[in-house]
Amino acid sequence: MSSPPIQWYPGHIAKAERQLKEQLKRVDVVLEVLDARIPLASQHPDVARWISHKPKVLVLNRVDAIPASLRREWTIWFESQGQMPYFTNAKQGKGIQAVAKAARGVKAEIDRRRRDRGMRPRSVRAVVIGMPNVGKSALINRLVGRKTVKSERRAGVTRQLHWVRISDSLDLLDAPGVIPWRLDNQTDALKLAICEDIGAAAYDNQIVAAAFIDLLVQVGFAEVLKSRYQLDPLSRTGEEYLYDLAHMSYRGDLERVAMLLLNDFRKGSMGAIPLEFPPQESN
Ligand SMILES: Nc1nc2c(ncn2[C@@H]2O[C@H](COP(=O)(O)OP(=O)(O)OP(=O)(O)O)[C@@H](O)[C@H]2O)c(=O)[nH]1
């Protein structure tokens, strides 16, 4: 196989970035959604600059896809970075009220600033932002309590702008802000592709599936592959694994095997498998 370029189009990225900045201008607080399986790769380094001084609520969605013990580890790590993570399962509506409460929590500060400028207090305005497919629409629908935004298992499907009232003191933009992919770092890009947080048009399934196998071995989940597909990944590269599995059980159909592996992971059929762990502090 050739080198693993995950494609992106500078024009699209510039447009997405413009739209996102437009949305950010209108709000008081930002709800940033990360993928709990890859909280670091799904966080864009420029978000802090784009948001500037506005308060942010950090949401780690898909908490059902990671072990409970890891949730505690991430909480400790994010707190050490001065951030409080809120864990949600937006599909099943878990952890939603805590996120709404955290967003409403900035009201006193916003009212004070408005009063200083002779303005009347008003409800807090919020927007949900995040990489494609991390669960932004599902979170919005849960916060609103009904279906306002289409939530699909495909990256890049939401647009349009309206305010929806969440409570007396909280209004939400019903269209999430889509953060343009961060592809300067191919390791992160591969993780985003594995988790389907990048549109499928941007990558080659076989390259991504091979990288996924290598990554599973690296993060200590080789056994999952061995027991599920009766083929041990420890003695092979990801690329060889894909090839051997395809020839063993799928008539050499590499694409089919690549999709099978990726879909099994994405649907949670392999169990709760995280692809990242909190960095160890080196002091
Ligand atoms: N297992 C699980 N699935 C989730 C969760 N949140 C969302 N999903 C699913 O993930 C898929 C993507 O969710 P969306 O809400 O459409 O994601 P999005 O970020 O709005 O996607 P774009 O509009 O493409 O940017 C859907 O199939 C959801 O049902 C979650 O917490 N756990």
The ligand as an ORCA input file, in Angstrom:
! r2SCAN-3c Opt
* xyz 0 1
  N     -22.843      5.084     20.996
  C     -23.095      6.401     20.915
  N     -23.480      6.909     19.742
  C     -23.706      8.232     19.683
  C     -23.559      9.086     20.804
  N     -23.850     10.352     20.423
  C     -24.173     10.304     19.122
  N     -24.103      9.033     18.658
  C     -24.362      8.551     17.291
  O     -23.325      9.067     16.478
  C     -23.824      9.403     15.203
  C     -23.464     10.855     14.885
  O     -24.188     11.715     15.749
  P     -24.583     13.201     15.305
  O     -25.304     13.789     16.450
  O     -25.249     13.214     13.964
  O     -23.141     13.855     15.132
  P     -22.782     15.330     14.641
  O     -21.573     15.724     15.397
  O     -23.960     16.227     14.731
  O     -22.411     15.047     13.120
  P     -22.260     16.071     11.885
  O     -23.571     16.686     11.656
  O     -21.856     15.133     10.820
  O     -21.172     17.033     12.196
  C     -25.325      9.097     15.251
  O     -25.518      7.797     14.709
  C     -25.653      9.118     16.719
  O     -26.750      8.291     17.049
  C     -23.144      8.492     22.053
  O     -22.973      9.132     23.090
  N     -22.925      7.141     22.040
*
